[in-house]
Amino acid sequence: MKRNRLFVLAVSLLLSGCATAPPVQIGADTYYAAKTNAAGAFGSVQAVAGDLMAEGNQFCASIRKQFELVTENVQPPVYGSSLGGASITFKCVNQAGNPVMRKDNGVTTIDSH
C-alpha cells in the first residue's frame, strides 16, 4: 500500500512539470520570475527558462504591454542536492525593442549596427 502511494507521488511530480510562482514586481515595470525544474535530471532547464518567458509574455499581454527580457539565469540540477531551474527578469513596456542576447550573463542590448 505504501509502495503504491510512493509510485503515485513520483508520477504526479513528473507530470506536474515544474514548480512556479507568479511574477514579482521589483521595480517600475520590472518583474522577476523563477521556476524549479521538478523533473530533476530528466528535465531541461532551458525549457524551464522558455516557459518563464512565455508566461512573462502572457503576463505583459494581460496588462496590454509587451514583454522585454532583461536577464536570464539557468541553474542545472546538482545530483542529490538541487533540482535546478531558471529565473528571469523582464519588463512590461509599451513597445519592446529588438533585443540581441549576448553571452555575458544574459544581458540584453540593442545592436545599433
N, CA, C and O atoms as a MOPAC input file, in Angstrom:
PM7 MOZYME 1SCF
protein

 N      0.81900 1    -1.18100 1     0.00000 1
 C      0.00000 1     0.00000 1     0.00000 1
 C      0.87300 1     1.25800 1     0.00000 1
 O      0.63200 1     2.19300 1    -0.76400 1
 N      1.88100 1     1.26600 1     0.86300 1
 C      2.77700 1     2.42100 1     0.94200 1
 C      3.55900 1     2.57600 1    -0.36300 1
 O      3.82700 1     3.68700 1    -0.81900 1
 N      3.91300 1     1.44500 1    -0.94400 1
 C      4.66300 1     1.46400 1    -2.20600 1
 C      3.82900 1     2.10100 1    -3.32000 1
 O      4.35700 1     2.85600 1    -4.13600 1
 N      2.53600 1     1.79900 1    -3.35400 1
 C      1.64300 1     2.39000 1    -4.35900 1
 C      1.54400 1     3.89800 1    -4.18600 1
 O      1.51400 1     4.62900 1    -5.17600 1
 N      1.49400 1     4.37400 1    -2.95400 1
 C      1.42800 1     5.81500 1    -2.69900 1
 C      2.68500 1     6.51000 1    -3.19100 1
 O      2.61200 1     7.58200 1    -3.79100 1
 N      3.83800 1     5.90200 1    -2.93800 1
 C      5.09200 1     6.48400 1    -3.41100 1
 C      5.12900 1     6.53600 1    -4.93400 1
 O      5.58600 1     7.52100 1    -5.51500 1
 N      4.65400 1     5.48700 1    -5.57400 1
 C      4.61400 1     5.46200 1    -7.03700 1
 C      3.70800 1     6.57100 1    -7.57300 1
 O      4.07800 1     7.28600 1    -8.50400 1
 N      2.52900 1     6.70900 1    -6.98700 1
 C      1.58500 1     7.75000 1    -7.41900 1
 C      2.19200 1     9.13200 1    -7.19700 1
 O      2.04500 1    10.00700 1    -8.05000 1
 N      2.86100 1     9.34200 1    -6.08400 1
 C      3.51100 1    10.62200 1    -5.80400 1
 C      4.60500 1    10.91300 1    -6.82000 1
 O      4.70800 1    12.03600 1    -7.31300 1
 N      5.41400 1     9.92500 1    -7.13700 1
 C      6.50500 1    10.11100 1    -8.10700 1
 C      5.95000 1    10.44300 1    -9.48800 1
 O      6.46600 1    11.33600 1   -10.16100 1
 N      4.92000 1     9.74600 1    -9.91400 1
 C      4.31400 1    10.01700 1   -11.22000 1
 C      3.68900 1    11.41000 1   -11.22500 1
 O      3.79400 1    12.12700 1   -12.21900 1
 N      3.04800 1    11.79700 1   -10.14200 1
 C      2.43900 1    13.11800 1   -10.05200 1
 C      3.47700 1    14.21600 1   -10.18800 1
 O      3.25200 1    15.21500 1   -10.87000 1
 N      4.61500 1    14.02600 1    -9.53600 1
 C      5.68000 1    15.02600 1    -9.63400 1
 C      6.20800 1    15.14200 1   -11.05200 1
 O      6.45500 1    16.24800 1   -11.53300 1
 N      6.38200 1    14.02600 1   -11.71900 1
 C      6.87400 1    14.06800 1   -13.09500 1
 C      5.86900 1    14.72100 1   -14.03400 1
 O      6.25100 1    15.47400 1   -14.92900 1
 N      4.60300 1    14.44100 1   -13.83600 1
 C      3.58400 1    15.00700 1   -14.69700 1
 C      3.32400 1    16.47500 1   -14.40600 1
 O      2.90400 1    17.22000 1   -15.29200 1
 N      3.56800 1    16.89500 1   -13.18000 1
 C      3.31200 1    18.29300 1   -12.84600 1
 C      4.33700 1    19.20900 1   -13.46700 1
 O      4.08500 1    20.40900 1   -13.57700 1
 N      5.50300 1    18.68800 1   -13.88700 1
 C      6.49400 1    19.50300 1   -14.58600 1
 C      7.33000 1    20.32000 1   -13.65300 1
 O      8.37900 1    19.86200 1   -13.20000 1
 N      6.89200 1    21.52900 1   -13.35000 1
 C      7.73400 1    22.46000 1   -12.63700 1
 C      6.94700 1    23.19700 1   -11.56500 1
 O      5.74200 1    23.41500 1   -11.68700 1
 N      7.65500 1    23.57200 1   -10.52100 1
 C      7.06800 1    24.43100 1    -9.50400 1
 C      7.29000 1    25.86900 1    -9.94100 1
 O      8.37400 1    26.21300 1   -10.41200 1
 N      6.28600 1    26.70200 1    -9.79200 1
 C      6.39900 1    28.07500 1   -10.26600 1
 C      5.71500 1    29.03500 1    -9.31200 1
 O      4.89600 1    28.63800 1    -8.48300 1
 N      6.06100 1    30.28900 1    -9.44500 1
 C      5.42600 1    31.36400 1    -8.69200 1
 C      5.11100 1    32.47700 1    -9.68300 1
 O      5.79600 1    32.60600 1   -10.69800 1
 N      4.09300 1    33.27700 1    -9.41200 1
 C      3.78000 1    34.37000 1   -10.33500 1
 C      4.89400 1    35.41800 1   -10.33800 1
 O      5.67900 1    35.48800 1    -9.39200 1
 N      4.97000 1    36.23900 1   -11.40100 1
 C      5.99300 1    37.28300 1   -11.43000 1
 C      5.85300 1    38.24200 1   -10.24900 1
 O      4.74600 1    38.57500 1    -9.82400 1
 N      6.99400 1    38.67300 1    -9.73400 1
 C      7.03000 1    39.60200 1    -8.61000 1
 C      7.56700 1    40.93600 1    -9.12000 1
 O      8.62500 1    40.98100 1    -9.74700 1
 N      6.84800 1    42.01400 1    -8.85600 1
 C      7.32300 1    43.32600 1    -9.29200 1
 C      8.51000 1    43.74200 1    -8.43100 1
 O      8.43100 1    43.73900 1    -7.20300 1
 N      9.62000 1    44.10400 1    -9.09300 1
 C     10.82900 1    44.50000 1    -8.36300 1
 C     11.24800 1    45.92800 1    -8.69400 1
 O     12.25100 1    46.41300 1    -8.17100 1
 N     10.50600 1    46.59600 1    -9.54000 1
 C     10.80300 1    47.97200 1    -9.92100 1
 C      9.71200 1    48.47100 1   -10.84900 1
 O      8.71500 1    47.79000 1   -11.08800 1
 N      9.91900 1    49.67200 1   -11.36600 1
 C      8.94800 1    50.26000 1   -12.28600 1
 C      8.86700 1    49.40000 1   -13.54400 1
 O      9.83200 1    49.32400 1   -14.30500 1
 N      7.74800 1    48.76500 1   -13.76500 1
 C      7.51000 1    47.90500 1   -14.92700 1
 C      8.50900 1    46.76000 1   -15.05000 1
 O      8.67200 1    46.20600 1   -16.13700 1
 N      9.17900 1    46.39400 1   -13.96200 1
 C     10.19400 1    45.33800 1   -13.97800 1
 C      9.75800 1    44.21900 1   -13.04200 1
 O      9.31700 1    44.46600 1   -11.92000 1
 N      9.88900 1    42.97500 1   -13.52600 1
 C      9.39300 1    41.81400 1   -12.80200 1
 C     10.44500 1    40.72000 1   -12.74600 1
 O     11.33800 1    40.65200 1   -13.59000 1
 N     10.32400 1    39.85800 1   -11.72800 1
 C     11.20000 1    38.70500 1   -11.54600 1
 C     10.31800 1    37.46800 1   -11.47800 1
 O      9.27500 1    37.47500 1   -10.82500 1
 N     10.74100 1    36.41000 1   -12.15400 1
 C     10.01500 1    35.13600 1   -12.10200 1
 C     11.03200 1    34.00800 1   -12.04800 1
 O     12.09300 1    34.08100 1   -12.66600 1
 N     10.69700 1    32.97000 1   -11.30600 1
 C     11.58100 1    31.80700 1   -11.17200 1
 C     10.74200 1    30.54300 1   -11.18500 1
 O      9.56900 1    30.54300 1   -10.81100 1
 N     11.37400 1    29.46800 1   -11.62400 1
 C     10.68400 1    28.18500 1   -11.68900 1
 C     11.69900 1    27.09400 1   -11.40800 1
 O     12.82000 1    27.13000 1   -11.91600 1
 N     11.30000 1    26.11900 1   -10.59200 1
 C     12.13800 1    24.96900 1   -10.28400 1
 C     11.82200 1    23.84900 1   -11.25500 1
 O     10.66600 1    23.62000 1   -11.60900 1
 N     12.85700 1    23.16100 1   -11.67700 1
 C     12.70200 1    22.02500 1   -12.58000 1
 C     12.38100 1    20.78500 1   -11.75600 1
 O     13.28800 1    20.11500 1   -11.26400 1
 N     11.10400 1    20.47900 1   -11.60500 1
 C     10.69000 1    19.35500 1   -10.77000 1
 C     11.07900 1    18.00800 1   -11.36600 1
 O     11.06500 1    16.99400 1   -10.66800 1
 N     11.42800 1    17.99100 1   -12.65700 1
 C     11.81400 1    16.73000 1   -13.28700 1
 C     13.27300 1    16.38700 1   -13.01100 1
 O     13.73800 1    15.32200 1   -13.41700 1
 N     14.00200 1    17.26300 1   -12.33200 1
 C     15.38400 1    16.99300 1   -11.95500 1
 C     16.26600 1    16.69200 1   -13.14700 1
 O     16.27200 1    17.44200 1   -14.12300 1
 N     17.00900 1    15.60200 1   -13.07700 1
 C     17.94300 1    15.23900 1   -14.13500 1
 C     17.24100 1    14.92800 1   -15.45100 1
 O     17.87700 1    14.94100 1   -16.50500 1
 N     15.94800 1    14.65100 1   -15.40700 1
 C     15.21000 1    14.29400 1   -16.61100 1
 C     14.60500 1    15.50600 1   -17.31100 1
 O     14.05600 1    15.37600 1   -18.40500 1
 N     14.69900 1    16.67700 1   -16.69600 1
 C     14.11800 1    17.88200 1   -17.27800 1
 C     15.17300 1    18.78700 1   -17.88400 1
 O     16.36900 1    18.59300 1   -17.66600 1
 N     14.73600 1    19.76100 1   -18.63500 1
 C     15.62800 1    20.71400 1   -19.28200 1
 C     15.45100 1    22.08400 1   -18.65900 1
 O     14.35300 1    22.64100 1   -18.68400 1
 N     16.52800 1    22.63800 1   -18.09700 1
 C     16.43000 1    23.97000 1   -17.50500 1
 C     16.24200 1    25.02600 1   -18.59400 1
 O     15.67100 1    26.08200 1   -18.32400 1
 N     16.70600 1    24.76800 1   -19.80600 1
 C     16.46900 1    25.70300 1   -20.89900 1
 C     14.97400 1    25.75200 1   -21.24000 1
 O     14.44100 1    26.81500 1   -21.56000 1
 N     14.31400 1    24.61600 1   -21.17000 1
 C     12.86500 1    24.57900 1   -21.40400 1
 C     12.13300 1    25.32100 1   -20.29200 1
 O     11.12700 1    25.98300 1   -20.54500 1
 N     12.62800 1    25.21500 1   -19.07200 1
 C     12.03500 1    25.94500 1   -17.95000 1
 C     12.16100 1    27.44700 1   -18.19900 1
 O     11.20400 1    28.19000 1   -17.98300 1
 N     13.33500 1    27.90000 1   -18.65300 1
 C     13.53100 1    29.32000 1   -18.96400 1
 C     12.58400 1    29.75700 1   -20.07500 1
 O     12.01800 1    30.84800 1   -20.01800 1
 N     12.41200 1    28.90800 1   -21.08000 1
 C     11.47900 1    29.21600 1   -22.16000 1
 C     10.05100 1    29.33800 1   -21.67000 1
 O      9.30500 1    30.21300 1   -22.11000 1
 N      9.66900 1    28.44800 1   -20.74700 1
 C      8.32900 1    28.52200 1   -20.15200 1
 C      8.14700 1    29.83900 1   -19.39900 1
 O      7.09500 1    30.47200 1   -19.48800 1
 N      9.17900 1    30.24600 1   -18.65700 1
 C      9.10200 1    31.51600 1   -17.92600 1
 C      8.91200 1    32.69400 1   -18.88000 1
 O      8.13800 1    33.61000 1   -18.60000 1
 N      9.62000 1    32.66500 1   -20.00100 1
 C      9.48500 1    33.74600 1   -20.98100 1
 C      8.08400 1    33.76700 1   -21.57900 1
 O      7.50100 1    34.83500 1   -21.76500 1
 N      7.54700 1    32.59400 1   -21.87800 1
 C      6.18600 1    32.51900 1   -22.42000 1
 C      5.17600 1    33.04500 1   -21.39300 1
 O      4.25000 1    33.77400 1   -21.74800 1
 N      5.35700 1    32.67300 1   -20.12400 1
 C      4.46300 1    33.15200 1   -19.07000 1
 C      4.60900 1    34.65700 1   -18.87300 1
 O      3.62000 1    35.35400 1   -18.64800 1
 N      5.84900 1    35.16400 1   -18.95800 1
 C      6.08000 1    36.60800 1   -18.84900 1
 C      5.41200 1    37.35100 1   -19.99300 1
 O      4.84200 1    38.42400 1   -19.79800 1
 N      5.48400 1    36.77900 1   -21.18200 1
 C      4.83700 1    37.38600 1   -22.34300 1
 C      3.32500 1    37.45400 1   -22.14600 1
 O      2.69900 1    38.47000 1   -22.44800 1
 N      2.74600 1    36.37400 1   -21.64200 1
 C      1.30400 1    36.35400 1   -21.36700 1
 C      0.94000 1    37.36100 1   -20.28700 1
 O     -0.08100 1    38.04100 1   -20.38400 1
 N      1.78500 1    37.45600 1   -19.24900 1
 C      1.53200 1    38.40700 1   -18.16400 1
 C      1.50900 1    39.83500 1   -18.70500 1
 O      0.59500 1    40.60400 1   -18.40400 1
 N      2.51700 1    40.18600 1   -19.50400 1
 C      2.58000 1    41.54000 1   -20.06300 1
 C      1.39400 1    41.80700 1   -20.98800 1
 O      0.81100 1    42.89100 1   -20.95600 1
 N      1.04100 1    40.83100 1   -21.80400 1
 C     -0.10100 1    40.99000 1   -22.71300 1
 C     -1.39300 1    41.21900 1   -21.93000 1
 O     -2.28100 1    41.93900 1   -22.38500 1
 N     -1.49400 1    40.59700 1   -20.74300 1
 C     -2.71200 1    40.76300 1   -19.93600 1
 C     -2.87100 1    42.18400 1   -19.41600 1
 O     -3.97700 1    42.60000 1   -19.06900 1
 N     -1.76800 1    42.93400 1   -19.36000 1
 C     -1.85400 1    44.34200 1   -18.94500 1
 C     -1.59800 1    45.27200 1   -20.13600 1
 O     -1.25000 1    46.44100 1   -19.97300 1
 N     -1.78200 1    44.71200 1   -21.34500 1
 C     -1.67300 1    45.44300 1   -22.60300 1
 C     -0.30000 1    46.08700 1   -22.81800 1
 O     -0.19200 1    47.22700 1   -23.26900 1
 N      0.73300 1    45.33000 1   -22.48400 1
 C      2.10600 1    45.77100 1   -22.72000 1
 C      2.87800 1    44.65000 1   -23.39300 1
 O      2.36200 1    43.54700 1   -23.57000 1
 N      4.12000 1    44.94200 1   -23.76800 1
 C      4.95100 1    43.95400 1   -24.43900 1
 C      6.07300 1    43.48500 1   -23.51900 1
 O      6.60800 1    44.25200 1   -22.71900 1
 N      6.40900 1    42.22400 1   -23.65200 1
 C      7.46100 1    41.57700 1   -22.87100 1
 C      8.83100 1    41.98100 1   -23.41400 1
 O      9.05500 1    41.99300 1   -24.62500 1
 N      9.74800 1    42.31400 1   -22.49200 1
 C     11.12900 1    42.59900 1   -22.87200 1
 C     12.04300 1    41.93800 1   -21.83700 1
 O     12.04100 1    42.32200 1   -20.66800 1
 N     12.81500 1    40.95600 1   -22.26700 1
 C     13.70600 1    40.21600 1   -21.37800 1
 C     14.87600 1    41.09500 1   -20.95900 1
 O     15.48600 1    41.76800 1   -21.79000 1
 N     15.18900 1    41.08500 1   -19.65000 1
 C     16.33500 1    41.82800 1   -19.13100 1
 C     17.47400 1    40.86000 1   -18.81800 1
 O     18.58800 1    41.03500 1   -19.31200 1
 N     17.20300 1    39.83800 1   -17.99900 1
 C     18.22100 1    38.82800 1   -17.68500 1
 C     17.59700 1    37.44200 1   -17.66600 1
 O     16.39300 1    37.28500 1   -17.46600 1
 N     18.43500 1    36.44800 1   -17.87700 1
 C     18.03900 1    35.04600 1   -17.82100 1
 C     19.13500 1    34.29400 1   -17.08100 1
 O     20.31900 1    34.48800 1   -17.35500 1
 N     18.74500 1    33.43800 1   -16.14300 1
 C     19.71000 1    32.64900 1   -15.39100 1
 C     19.18200 1    31.22300 1   -15.28900 1
 O     18.07000 1    31.00200 1   -14.80900 1
 N     19.98300 1    30.25300 1   -15.74300 1
 C     19.59500 1    28.84600 1   -15.61400 1
 C     20.56500 1    28.14800 1   -14.67200 1
 O     21.76800 1    28.40500 1   -14.69800 1
 N     20.02900 1    27.26800 1   -13.84500 1
 C     20.82000 1    26.50500 1   -12.88800 1
 C     20.58800 1    25.03000 1   -13.15600 1
 O     19.49500 1    24.52500 1   -12.89900 1
 N     21.59400 1    24.32400 1   -13.66800 1
 C     21.41500 1    22.89100 1   -13.92900 1
 C     21.22800 1    22.10900 1   -12.62600 1
 O     21.65800 1    22.56100 1   -11.56400 1
 N     20.59500 1    20.94900 1   -12.70200 1
 C     20.42200 1    20.14800 1   -11.48900 1
 C     21.75800 1    19.66000 1   -10.95000 1
 O     22.67700 1    19.35400 1   -11.70900 1
 N     21.84900 1    19.59400 1    -9.62600 1
 C     23.01900 1    19.02400 1    -8.95500 1
 C     22.52800 1    17.74600 1    -8.30000 1
 O     21.71400 1    17.78700 1    -7.37600 1
 N     23.01800 1    16.62200 1    -8.77200 1
 C     22.51900 1    15.33000 1    -8.31900 1
 C     22.63200 1    15.19500 1    -6.80600 1
 O     23.70100 1    15.39400 1    -6.23000 1
 N     21.52200 1    14.85800 1    -6.17700 1
 C     21.46600 1    14.66400 1    -4.73900 1
 C     21.33300 1    15.94400 1    -3.94800 1
 O     21.25100 1    15.90100 1    -2.72000 1
 N     21.31000 1    17.09900 1    -4.62900 1
 C     21.29200 1    18.35200 1    -3.89400 1
 C     20.22400 1    19.32700 1    -4.38400 1
 O     19.49000 1    19.89500 1    -3.57400 1
 N     20.12800 1    19.52800 1    -5.69500 1
 C     19.25600 1    20.56000 1    -6.24100 1
 C     18.56700 1    20.06000 1    -7.50400 1
 O     19.15100 1    19.30400 1    -8.28100 1
 N     17.32700 1    20.48400 1    -7.70400 1
 C     16.58600 1    20.10400 1    -8.89900 1
 C     16.93700 1    20.97700 1   -10.08900 1
 O     16.64100 1    20.61400 1   -11.22700 1
 N     17.56000 1    22.11700 1    -9.84800 1
 C     17.85000 1    23.05700 1   -10.92100 1
 C     16.62800 1    23.88100 1   -11.24700 1
 O     15.55700 1    23.67600 1   -10.67600 1
 N     16.79100 1    24.80700 1   -12.15900 1
 C     15.68000 1    25.65800 1   -12.54800 1
 C     16.16500 1    26.86900 1   -13.30800 1
 O     17.28400 1    26.88900 1   -13.82100 1
 N     15.31700 1    27.87700 1   -13.37700 1
 C     15.65700 1    29.08700 1   -14.11600 1
 C     14.97800 1    30.28300 1   -13.47600 1
 O     13.98700 1    30.15200 1   -12.75700 1
 N     15.53500 1    31.44700 1   -13.75400 1
 C     14.90800 1    32.69300 1   -13.33300 1
 C     15.12000 1    33.73100 1   -14.42200 1
 O     16.11800 1    33.69400 1   -15.14300 1
 N     14.18000 1    34.65200 1   -14.53600 1
 C     14.30600 1    35.74600 1   -15.48500 1
 C     13.88800 1    37.05100 1   -14.82100 1
 O     13.10100 1    37.07000 1   -13.87500 1
 N     14.42900 1    38.12100 1   -15.33800 1
 C     13.97300 1    39.46300 1   -15.00600 1
 C     13.47900 1    40.04700 1   -16.31800 1
 O     14.15000 1    39.93100 1   -17.34400 1
 N     12.31200 1    40.67200 1   -16.29100 1
 C     11.76100 1    41.22500 1   -17.52200 1
 C     11.00200 1    42.50200 1   -17.24400 1
 O     10.63700 1    42.79900 1   -16.10700 1
 N     10.77400 1    43.24600 1   -18.30100 1
 C      9.99000 1    44.47200 1   -18.21900 1
 C      8.73600 1    44.30800 1   -19.06100 1
 O      8.72700 1    43.58100 1   -20.05400 1
 N      7.69200 1    44.98700 1   -18.65300 1
 C      6.48400 1    45.11000 1   -19.45500 1
 C      6.47000 1    46.55400 1   -19.95000 1
 O      6.27900 1    47.48700 1   -19.16900 1
 N      6.67300 1    46.72700 1   -21.24700 1
 C      6.83400 1    48.06300 1   -21.82300 1
 C      5.77600 1    48.31500 1   -22.88400 1
 O      5.14300 1    47.38400 1   -23.38100 1
 N      5.59200 1    49.58900 1   -23.22700 1
 C      4.60600 1    49.93000 1   -24.25800 1
 C      5.01500 1    49.40700 1   -25.62100 1
 O      4.17500 1    48.91300 1   -26.37300 1
 N      6.30300 1    49.51000 1   -25.95000 1
 C      6.78400 1    48.98400 1   -27.22100 1
 C      8.17000 1    48.39400 1   -26.99500 1
 O      9.12300 1    49.11700 1   -26.70300 1
 N      8.27300 1    47.08300 1   -27.13300 1
 C      9.54400 1    46.39400 1   -26.90500 1
 C     10.50100 1    46.67700 1   -28.05600 1
 O     10.10500 1    46.81000 1   -29.21400 1
 N     11.77900 1    46.76300 1   -27.68800 1
 C     12.81400 1    46.90500 1   -28.70500 1
 C     13.11100 1    45.55300 1   -29.31800 1
 O     12.36600 1    44.59700 1   -29.10800 1
 N     14.16700 1    45.46700 1   -30.05500 1
 C     14.57000 1    44.21600 1   -30.67300 1
 C     15.85700 1    43.76400 1   -29.99300 1
 O     16.94000 1    44.00900 1   -30.52400 1
 N     15.77300 1    43.10600 1   -28.82500 1
 C     16.97400 1    42.75900 1   -28.07300 1
 C     17.79800 1    41.66800 1   -28.74800 1
 O     17.26600 1    40.77100 1   -29.40200 1
 N     19.08800 1    41.77000 1   -28.57300 1
 C     20.02900 1    40.76700 1   -29.05600 1
 C     20.72200 1    40.20500 1   -27.82500 1
 O     21.41800 1    40.92700 1   -27.11100 1
 N     20.52700 1    38.90400 1   -27.57800 1
 C     21.13600 1    38.29100 1   -26.40000 1
 C     22.63500 1    38.14100 1   -26.59700 1
 O     23.09900 1    37.64300 1   -27.62300 1
 N     23.38000 1    38.58200 1   -25.59600 1
 C     24.81700 1    38.38300 1   -25.59300 1
 C     25.14300 1    37.30100 1   -24.58700 1
 O     24.30400 1    36.96500 1   -23.75200 1
 N     26.33800 1    36.75000 1   -24.64700 1
 C     26.71300 1    35.65800 1   -23.75800 1
 C     27.33800 1    36.16800 1   -22.46300 1
 O     28.07100 1    35.42600 1   -21.80900 1
 N     27.07100 1    37.40500 1   -22.08000 1
 C     27.62500 1    37.94900 1   -20.84400 1
 C     26.53300 1    38.07200 1   -19.77700 1
 O     25.96500 1    39.13900 1   -19.55000 1
 N     26.26900 1    36.93400 1   -19.13700 1
 C     25.29400 1    36.85700 1   -18.04100 1
 C     23.86600 1    37.17000 1   -18.46100 1
 O     23.07100 1    37.62100 1   -17.63600 1
 N     23.52800 1    36.94600 1   -19.70600 1
 C     22.14100 1    37.11800 1   -20.12800 1
 C     21.69600 1    38.54500 1   -20.25400 1
 O     20.49200 1    38.80100 1   -20.24900 1
 N     22.60400 1    39.49300 1   -20.36800 1
 C     22.23100 1    40.89000 1   -20.51000 1
 C     21.73700 1    41.12700 1   -21.92400 1
 O     22.37700 1    40.70000 1   -22.88500 1
 N     20.61300 1    41.80000 1   -22.06100 1
 C     20.10400 1    42.11100 1   -23.38800 1
 C     20.52200 1    43.51600 1   -23.77300 1
 O     20.55900 1    44.41800 1   -22.93600 1
 N     20.82900 1    43.69000 1   -25.02400 1
 C     21.21100 1    45.00300 1   -25.54200 1
 C     20.61500 1    45.18700 1   -26.92000 1
 O     20.18200 1    44.22800 1   -27.55900 1
 N     20.59700 1    46.40000 1   -27.36000 1
 C     20.16400 1    46.69600 1   -28.71700 1
 C     21.41700 1    46.94600 1   -29.54700 1
 O     22.22900 1    47.81000 1   -29.21800 1
 N     21.56300 1    46.19200 1   -30.61300 1
 C     22.70100 1    46.36400 1   -31.51200 1
 C     22.30400 1    47.39900 1   -32.55000 1
 O     21.37900 1    47.17100 1   -33.32900 1
 N     22.99000 1    48.53300 1   -32.57100 1
 C     22.62200 1    49.63400 1   -33.46700 1
 C     23.30300 1    49.55300 1   -34.81700 1
 O     23.22500 1    50.50100 1   -35.59900 1
 N     23.97000 1    48.44900 1   -35.11200 1
 C     24.69800 1    48.32600 1   -36.38900 1
 C     23.84200 1    47.70500 1   -37.43100 1
 O     24.28400 1    47.52300 1   -38.56500 1

